Amino acid sequence: MVDDANLKLTEIEEKCKNLESFRKQREQQRANLKKLELEAKEKDKEAQMLREIAIMRGEEPPAEPRLKELEKVREDIEAFENEVKKSEKEVYEGMKDITLPIPQEIPKVDSGGNSTIVFEGGPYNYAVKFIATTMSSDVPLELDKTQLHPDKIVVTNVKESPQVIERLRILRNNLGRLARIALKLEDSDVEDVVEYLDKSEYRDLWEAIKGRKRISYEEIYSDLNISEAKDKKRVRNFFTNLEQQLNDKFPFIRIDSGVYELSFFGSLVWKRYCDKYAPRGASVKEAPDTLIKRENKKEETKKTSMPSLNKYLSKEDKELIYGKEGN
């Protein structure tokens, strides 16, 4: 069992650095294997003819020396793959209760409504890159108007210090949630919303959105061929009632009149919802920030008989999480 709970960002940085090294070595060996296999294929005809000649001469066919070399490279790839999986798990275990190396001082807000909190002991290039990669994003990573840089956190669109503190708290909590979801562990807040949506009268609308990062009333009307006034009102009520019922667990951020953005928390809700209930129509291209990738299409048909737990794979290692950010 990995004992890396409550790691400091400094410790996570070191683990992510090692992880990056294992990934590079794995990819180098994969490229080497591809090259060796191509060379072996090109010389296969010649080797086959020599083997046939040896058999006709009543002799033992000559061994193919490349086979041992290929097998060695395959073993190396498997070893590095195991190290990658082990390191990833250690990082996620440490992120479950991650601490942020922020100064022991009240953050200030500038005239533009921004607050910059510089990390102590930074930069943390590998750790931030790991988190961004998990989210299929670039660095800096923006989560609900809070930017995560290797050396700082920039909180935007705030007016006073208490708002900044609250944003930092939300960021820390969401990084922990990201880790728990990656480890296939339950998060009580995420589970509450998932169960609420599954039992909701608006379940069809939630699934029709397909986890897209940004969605508008008009897009939903178009997607579902909605033209009747009563049906349009139902779409509007979906967002209004959902916000009233869920309060701070509302999985969207209101961007403009009739325009919403799936929050980071909402992305985790969608990920967990898909893992648990395999909604029809969910797809990789329309998944949020990374969080969804269907293992294969046939898994989707299982929903007609029982709610299956589909596996959604990350872009980086094809095992943990996330698809590309939807539009």
C-alpha positions as CSV (number, residue, x, y, z in Angstrom):
1,M,0.0,0.0,0.0
2,V,1.3,3.4,-0.9
3,D,1.8,5.6,2.1
4,D,2.0,9.1,0.5
5,A,-1.1,10.8,1.9
6,N,-0.9,14.5,2.5
7,L,2.2,15.1,0.5
8,K,3.6,18.6,0.1
9,L,3.9,20.0,-3.4
10,T,7.7,19.7,-3.1
11,E,7.4,15.9,-2.6
12,I,4.8,15.6,-5.4
13,E,7.2,17.6,-7.7
14,E,9.9,15.0,-7.1
15,K,7.6,12.1,-7.8
16,C,6.4,13.8,-11.0
17,K,10.0,14.3,-12.1
18,N,10.7,10.6,-11.7
19,L,7.4,9.8,-13.5
20,E,8.4,12.0,-16.4
21,S,11.7,10.2,-16.6
22,F,10.0,6.8,-16.7
23,R,7.6,8.0,-19.4
24,K,10.4,9.2,-21.6
25,Q,12.4,6.0,-21.2
26,R,9.2,4.0,-22.0
27,E,8.6,6.1,-25.2
28,Q,12.3,5.7,-26.2
29,Q,12.0,2.0,-26.0
30,R,8.8,1.9,-27.9
31,A,10.4,3.8,-30.7
32,N,13.4,1.4,-30.5
33,L,11.0,-1.6,-30.7
34,K,9.3,-0.1,-33.7
35,K,12.6,0.4,-35.5
36,L,13.8,-3.2,-34.7
37,E,10.5,-4.7,-35.8
38,L,10.8,-2.8,-39.1
39,E,14.3,-4.0,-39.6
40,A,13.3,-7.6,-38.8
41,K,10.5,-7.4,-41.3
42,E,12.7,-6.2,-44.0
43,K,15.1,-9.1,-43.5
44,D,12.5,-11.7,-42.8
45,K,12.4,-13.1,-46.4
46,E,16.2,-13.6,-46.4
47,A,16.1,-15.3,-43.0
48,Q,13.2,-17.6,-44.0
49,M,15.1,-18.7,-47.1
50,L,18.2,-19.6,-45.0
51,R,16.0,-21.5,-42.6
52,E,14.4,-23.5,-45.4
53,I,17.9,-24.3,-46.9
54,A,19.1,-25.5,-43.5
55,I,16.1,-27.8,-43.2
56,M,16.7,-29.2,-46.6
57,R,20.3,-29.9,-45.7
58,G,19.1,-31.8,-42.7
59,E,20.6,-29.2,-40.3
60,E,19.1,-27.2,-37.4
61,P,17.7,-23.9,-38.7
62,P,19.8,-20.9,-37.6
63,A,18.4,-18.9,-34.7
64,E,17.2,-15.5,-35.3
65,P,19.4,-13.2,-33.1
66,R,17.0,-10.3,-33.4
67,L,14.3,-12.2,-31.6
68,K,16.2,-12.0,-28.3
69,E,16.9,-8.3,-28.9
70,L,13.2,-7.7,-29.6
71,E,12.2,-9.6,-26.5
72,K,14.6,-7.7,-24.3
73,V,13.2,-4.4,-25.5
74,R,9.6,-5.6,-24.9
75,E,10.6,-6.5,-21.3
76,D,12.1,-3.1,-20.8
77,I,8.9,-1.4,-22.1
78,E,6.9,-3.5,-19.6
79,A,9.2,-2.6,-16.8
80,F,8.9,1.1,-17.5
81,E,5.2,0.8,-17.9
82,N,5.0,-0.7,-14.4
83,E,7.1,2.1,-13.0
84,V,4.8,4.7,-14.7
85,K,1.7,3.1,-13.2
86,K,3.3,2.9,-9.8
87,S,4.5,6.5,-9.9
88,E,1.1,7.8,-11.1
89,K,-0.6,6.1,-8.3
90,E,1.8,7.5,-5.8
91,V,1.3,11.0,-7.2
92,Y,-2.5,10.7,-7.0
93,E,-2.3,9.2,-3.5
94,G,-0.3,12.3,-2.5
95,M,-2.7,14.7,-4.2
96,K,-5.8,13.4,-2.3
97,D,-4.9,15.8,0.6
98,I,-2.5,18.0,-1.2
99,T,-1.1,21.1,0.7
100,L,-0.4,24.4,-1.1
101,P,2.9,26.2,-0.4
102,I,1.3,29.6,-0.2
103,P,2.7,32.5,2.0
104,Q,1.3,32.9,5.5
105,E,-0.2,36.3,4.6
106,I,-3.6,37.7,3.4
107,P,-3.6,37.8,-0.4
108,K,-4.1,41.2,-2.0
109,V,-6.4,42.0,-4.9
110,D,-5.1,44.5,-7.6
111,S,-7.1,47.1,-9.4
112,G,-7.9,44.7,-12.2
113,G,-9.6,42.2,-9.9
114,N,-6.7,39.7,-9.9
115,S,-4.7,38.2,-7.0
116,T,-1.3,36.6,-7.5
117,I,-0.1,34.1,-4.9
118,V,3.6,33.2,-5.4
119,F,4.5,29.7,-4.2
120,E,7.2,29.2,-1.6
121,G,10.0,26.9,-2.7
122,G,8.9,26.9,-6.4
123,P,8.7,26.5,-9.3
124,Y,6.9,23.2,-9.4
125,N,7.2,22.5,-13.2
126,Y,6.7,18.7,-13.1
127,A,3.8,18.7,-10.7
128,V,1.8,21.4,-12.5
129,K,2.6,19.7,-15.9
130,F,1.3,16.4,-14.5
131,I,-2.0,18.0,-13.3
132,A,-2.4,19.8,-16.6
133,T,-1.7,16.7,-18.6
134,T,-4.3,14.8,-16.6
135,M,-6.7,17.5,-17.6
136,S,-5.6,17.5,-21.2
137,S,-4.6,21.1,-20.9
138,D,-1.7,23.3,-21.3
139,V,0.3,25.2,-18.6
140,P,-0.9,27.4,-17.0
141,L,-4.0,25.4,-16.2
142,E,-7.2,27.4,-15.7
143,L,-9.8,25.9,-13.4
144,D,-12.9,28.1,-12.9
145,K,-11.0,31.4,-13.4
146,T,-8.2,30.3,-11.1
147,Q,-4.9,29.8,-13.0
148,L,-2.3,27.3,-11.8
149,H,1.2,28.1,-12.8
150,P,4.4,26.3,-11.9
151,D,5.4,29.2,-9.6
152,K,2.2,30.8,-8.6
153,I,-1.6,30.8,-8.5
154,V,-3.5,33.7,-10.2
155,V,-7.1,34.2,-9.0
156,T,-9.1,36.3,-11.4
157,N,-12.4,38.2,-11.3
158,V,-12.4,38.8,-7.5
159,K,-13.0,42.0,-5.5
160,E,-11.6,41.2,-2.0
161,S,-9.3,38.9,-0.1
162,P,-12.0,36.6,1.3
163,Q,-13.0,35.6,-2.2
164,V,-9.4,34.8,-3.0
165,I,-9.1,32.5,0.1
166,E,-12.3,30.8,-0.9
167,R,-11.0,30.2,-4.5
168,L,-7.8,28.7,-3.1
169,R,-9.9,26.4,-0.9
170,I,-12.0,25.3,-3.8
171,L,-8.8,24.7,-5.9
172,R,-7.3,22.5,-3.2
173,N,-10.5,20.6,-2.8
174,N,-10.9,20.0,-6.5
175,L,-7.3,18.8,-6.9
176,G,-8.1,16.3,-4.2
177,R,-11.2,15.3,-5.9
178,L,-9.3,14.9,-9.2
179,A,-6.9,12.5,-7.5
180,R,-9.7,10.4,-5.9
181,I,-11.6,10.1,-9.2
182,A,-8.4,9.0,-10.9
183,L,-7.9,6.4,-8.2
184,K,-11.5,5.2,-8.7
185,L,-12.4,6.3,-5.2
186,E,-15.7,7.9,-4.2
187,D,-16.0,11.6,-3.4
188,S,-19.1,12.3,-1.3
189,D,-19.9,15.7,-3.0
190,V,-19.5,14.2,-6.5
191,E,-21.5,11.1,-5.5
192,D,-24.4,13.3,-4.2
193,V,-24.7,15.2,-7.4
194,V,-24.3,12.1,-9.6
195,E,-27.2,10.4,-7.7
196,Y,-29.3,13.5,-7.9
197,L,-28.9,13.8,-11.6
198,D,-29.5,10.1,-12.2
199,K,-32.9,10.4,-10.4
200,S,-33.7,13.8,-11.8
201,E,-36.6,14.4,-14.2
202,Y,-34.0,16.3,-16.3
203,R,-31.7,13.4,-16.7
204,D,-32.2,13.4,-20.5
205,L,-31.0,17.0,-20.7
206,W,-28.0,16.4,-18.6
207,E,-27.0,13.4,-20.8
208,A,-27.7,15.4,-24.0
209,I,-25.2,18.0,-23.0
210,K,-22.6,15.2,-23.2
211,G,-20.2,16.9,-20.8
212,R,-19.3,19.8,-23.2
213,K,-17.3,22.5,-21.6
214,R,-19.6,25.3,-22.7
215,I,-23.3,25.0,-23.6
216,S,-26.1,27.4,-24.4
217,Y,-29.9,27.2,-24.5
218,E,-29.8,27.6,-28.2
219,E,-27.3,24.8,-28.7
220,I,-29.6,22.4,-26.7
221,Y,-32.6,23.5,-28.7
222,S,-30.7,22.8,-31.9
223,D,-29.3,19.4,-30.7
224,L,-32.6,18.1,-29.6
225,N,-34.7,19.8,-32.3
226,I,-36.7,21.7,-29.7
227,S,-39.1,24.3,-31.1
228,E,-42.1,24.2,-28.8
229,A,-42.2,27.0,-26.1
230,K,-43.0,24.5,-23.3
231,D,-40.0,22.4,-24.2
232,K,-37.7,25.4,-24.3
233,K,-39.0,26.4,-20.9
234,R,-38.1,22.9,-19.6
235,V,-34.5,23.4,-20.8
236,R,-34.3,26.8,-18.9
237,N,-35.9,25.2,-15.8
238,F,-33.2,22.5,-15.9
239,F,-30.5,25.0,-15.1
240,T,-32.6,27.2,-12.8
241,N,-33.9,24.3,-10.7
242,L,-30.6,22.5,-10.6
243,E,-28.9,25.6,-9.2
244,Q,-31.6,26.1,-6.6
245,Q,-31.4,22.4,-5.5
246,L,-27.7,21.9,-5.5
247,N,-26.5,25.4,-4.4
248,D,-22.7,25.3,-4.2
249,K,-22.6,21.9,-5.8
250,F,-24.2,23.3,-9.0
251,P,-21.9,21.8,-11.7
252,F,-22.1,24.8,-14.0
253,I,-20.9,28.4,-14.1
254,R,-23.2,31.0,-15.6
255,I,-21.2,32.9,-18.2
256,D,-24.0,34.9,-19.8
257,S,-27.7,34.9,-20.2
258,G,-28.5,31.4,-21.4
259,V,-24.9,30.4,-21.6
260,Y,-23.2,28.1,-19.0
261,E,-19.8,26.5,-18.6
262,L,-19.2,23.2,-16.9
263,S,-17.1,23.8,-13.8
264,F,-14.1,21.7,-12.9
265,F,-16.3,20.1,-10.2
266,G,-18.9,19.6,-12.9
267,S,-16.3,17.8,-15.1
268,L,-15.7,15.4,-12.3
269,V,-19.4,14.9,-11.8
270,W,-19.7,14.1,-15.6
271,K,-16.7,11.7,-15.4
272,R,-18.2,9.8,-12.4
273,Y,-21.7,9.8,-13.9
274,C,-20.3,8.2,-17.1
275,D,-18.3,5.7,-15.1
276,K,-21.4,4.7,-13.1
277,Y,-24.2,4.9,-15.6
278,A,-22.7,4.9,-19.1
279,P,-25.0,7.5,-20.6
280,R,-25.9,7.0,-24.2
281,G,-24.4,9.5,-26.6
282,A,-21.3,10.4,-24.5
283,S,-18.3,10.7,-26.7
284,V,-14.6,11.5,-26.6
285,K,-14.8,14.6,-28.7
286,E,-17.5,16.1,-26.6
287,A,-16.1,15.2,-23.2
288,P,-15.0,18.0,-20.8
289,D,-11.4,19.0,-20.0
290,T,-10.2,15.4,-20.2
291,L,-12.2,13.6,-18.2
292,I,-13.9,11.1,-20.5
293,K,-12.9,8.5,-23.0
294,R,-15.0,5.5,-23.8
295,E,-13.1,2.2,-23.8
296,N,-15.2,1.0,-26.8
297,K,-18.5,1.5,-28.4
298,K,-19.9,-1.9,-27.5
299,E,-19.7,-1.0,-23.8
300,E,-22.5,1.5,-24.4
301,T,-25.0,-1.2,-25.4
302,K,-24.7,-2.8,-22.0
303,K,-26.9,-0.1,-20.5
304,T,-30.0,-1.7,-21.9
305,S,-29.4,-4.7,-19.6
306,M,-27.6,-3.1,-16.6
307,P,-25.7,0.0,-15.7
308,S,-22.2,-0.9,-16.5
309,L,-19.0,0.7,-15.1
310,N,-17.3,1.8,-18.3
311,K,-13.5,2.6,-18.2
312,Y,-12.6,6.0,-19.4
313,L,-8.9,6.4,-20.2
314,S,-6.6,9.3,-20.0
315,K,-4.8,10.6,-23.0
316,E,-1.4,10.1,-21.4
317,D,-1.5,6.5,-20.2
318,K,-4.8,5.3,-21.6
319,E,-5.8,4.0,-18.2
320,L,-6.7,6.8,-15.8
321,I,-8.6,9.7,-17.2
322,Y,-9.7,12.3,-19.5
323,G,-10.6,13.3,-23.0
324,K,-10.1,16.5,-24.8
325,E,-11.8,19.7,-23.8
326,G,-15.1,20.1,-25.5
327,N,-16.2,23.2,-27.3
